[in-house]
Amino acid sequence: MIRYGAKTIAAGGYFAMPQIYADGVLLVGDCAGFLNSQRLKGIHSAIKSGMLAAQTIFEALLAGDYSARQLQRYEQLVNGSWIIPELRKVRNFHAGFKHGRWLGLVNTGLQFITGGRSWGLFDRAKAEAGHEIMKKLSAYGYRGDNIEQRYDGLRFDGKIAFNKLTDVYHAAVGHSEDQPAHLHVLDLNICATFVRRAALRSMEIPAKDFARPLFMKWSTTARKESASCKSTFQTAFTARPATLWTPIRLLTG
């Protein structure tokens, strides 16, 4: 093996999208769940959502208003673009494979014909949130975390099969093992809903693994009912920041 590659993606899809605006905040790209999880493509929607966010920010600058009420315009622009229709066509793609490969292939085939309807009939497939149905390896009879026990006769020989440590080394991933997570929740009771949506995102590979030149660390604190919920995002930029600064934060995947 010469090189190995792996990437964390936000594949939750249409039904897992968060609210994409708040006071002084707009979500674009993967951060907003705009990834087409069927095609594993999201650059096009990231660019488009960035353009729509820029338009929203410009209107907010003219109005001198950066509240959620003003920035809700961004959601209107996104809903009126081709982003949402594209995501709706694949809204049930991953859920369609819940019962295995072959039934999943039949299910997704019917989705192609009916514009994304599960089994060609249902607008939304019945599914549970991943964090609610996750179990420990011990529940499946595993002893320890050695993945070789999952497949009878599997051995990581370093020639055909490689263990996780070797794969990560060849992926040239650069981050500290004890690097803090992006998301910090101060009060789980207040932020229960927010945590359920964002829990898995807190374990994503830090942005600095993919870009080096410039880093900015932003903190946003919600108001009133979520006053104790604090999110800290570390975002990488590969280009120079804009010379026009606004109170609006753009959060990316």
N, C-alpha and C positions, 0 to 999 in steps of 0.2 A: 504494500500500500504506500502510495506517495503522499496523498492528501485526503482528508476526510472533511465533510461539511455537514453542518446541522444548523437549524434555525428555529427559534420559537416564533410561532405566528398566532395571531388572535383569530382563531377559526370558529368562534361562537356563532357567527352569522347574524342574520337579520333580527332574530328574536332575542339576541343577547346584547344588542346595542344599548349603550347607556344614554342618558340625556346629554346632548352634544353641546350645550351652552349653559352658562351660569354667570353670575356677576363677575364681569371682567375675565371670563374664560371661554375659549372655543376649543373643541376637540376636532382634530383632523386626522385623516389617514387611519392606520391600524388602531390608534388610540380610541377612535370613535367606532371601531368595528366595521370599517368599510371594505374589508378584505373579501374578495370573492373566493370562498372556501372550496368551491368545487374546482375552480381553475387554478387555485393557489396564486392568484394575481391580485395586487392591490396598489401598484405604483400609479396606475392610471386614475384610480379613484382618489388616491392621496393628492395627486396634482390638482384634480378637479375640485376637491374639497378645499384645498389651499386657496384656489382662485376665488371660490365662493366666500371663504372666510375673509379674504382680503377685501372683497366687495362689502361685506358686513362691517368690517372695521372702518372702512372709509365712510360709510353711512353713519356709523357711531361717532366718528370724529366730527362730522358735520353737525350732528345733533348735540355733541358734547355730553352724550349719555352712554355709559358703559354698563348699564344694569342688565340683568337677565331679560327684562321686558324688551329692551332695545335689541339685545343680541339674539332674541328668539327669531329674528329675521333670518339668521343663518340656517336654522332648521327649515324654514319655509323655502329658502333657496335650494337646499339639499333635496327636499322632497319634490321640488319641481324640476330637478335635473335628472339625468339618466342613472345616477348612482342607486337610488332606491329601487326603481324597476329592475335593475340588474340583480340586486341583492335578493329581491323577492322571488325571482325565478329559481334561486338556489337555496331558499330559506329552509328547506327540509332535507337537504342533501345528506348531511352527516347523521341526522336522526334516522334516516332511512336504512342505515346499516346496523341498527341496534340489534337486530336478530340474526346477524351473520351476512356473509358475502353474497350468497346466491339470492336470498330474499331481498337484500339491499340492491342488487343489480336490477331486479324486476321493479322494485319500488322507484328507483331513480329513473328507470326507463319511462315509467308512467309519468314521472315528474316532468321529464323533457316534453312530453306530449301535452300536458295540462298546465304548463306554466308554473310548475313548482308544487302542485298539490300532492300531498302524501298519498300514495296508492291511487293517485288520480282523482281522489275524492275529498280529502280533508285539507283545509287551509293550513292547519298547523298539526304537525305530528305530535303524538303524546310522548313526552320526554321528561326526564328528571334532571335537575341541575347536577353537574358532575361532582361537586363537592359534597352533595347530599348522599350519593350512592357509593362513594369511594370506600374501599375496605382495606384493611391491612393485609399484607402478604400471608400472615399466619392464618387468616380466615380461609385461604385457598390451599392450606396444607404446606406452605413453604416453611423452610427452616432457615432463617437468615435471609439475606438479600442477594444471594448468589443466583444469577439468572440462568445459569447452566442447568439448574434443576427443572426449569420450565420445559425444556426440550430434551427428551431422552437421547443420550449419546452426544449431546452438544459439548464441544470442548473448544476453548479459545486458544488456537494453536499459533496465532501470530502470523499466519500465512493466508488462510482463507477466512477465518473468523477472528475478530478482534474484540477485546474487552472494552468497557466504557472508558477506562483511564487512557488506553492507547488512542481511542477515537478522539477524545478531547484534546490530547497532545497534538495529534496531526491536524486538528481543526484550527490550531493556533489561537485558541480562545484565551484572551487576556483579561482575567479578573481575579480578585482575591476571593478565596473560599469563604472568608468571614465578612465579605462586603455586605453592608446593610441593605435590606429590601427597599424598594421604591416607596412602598405604601406603609404609613404608620397610622394606626387607628388608636386614639386615646380613650374612646368610650365605646365599647362594643354594643352596648344597649341602644345608644342613639344611632349608631352607624350600621345596624344589623343588615338592612337592605343593601347599603352601599358595599359592605364587606362581601356579601354573597356574590355580587356582580364582579367585584374586582379582586377577589382573593387569589385567583389563579394568576392574574396579571402581576401580582406582587412578586411572583417567583420568576418572572421573565429575566432573560439575560440582560444585564445592564447595557444601556445605550453605548457606553464607552467601548464595548467590545467591537463595535462596528465602525466607529469614527473617532478620530483622535483630536483634530485641530483645536476645537474650542468647546468648553463645557459651561453650562449655566445651570444653577440649581434654583428651582422655584418652589415656593410654598404657597398654597392657597388654603385659606380657612373659611369654611362655609359660615353662613350667618344663622342666627336665631335657632331653629330647631336642630341644626347640625353644627352648632358652634364648637363642639368638642371634637369634630371630625377633621383631622388635618392630613392633607395629602402632600407628599413631597416627591416631585418628579425630577429625574435627572435626564436631560435631553441633550443629545449630541448635535452639533451643527457642523456641516462640512463647508459652509460658506460664511462670509463675513455677515454679521448681523445688520439689519436695516438701520439706516441713520435716523429714521423717524420712530421715536419711542412712544408707545401708548400704554395705558393702564391695562390693556387686554393681553392675556397670556394665551399663546397658542401651544397646546399640548399635543405631541405627536407620539406615535407608537414606537 
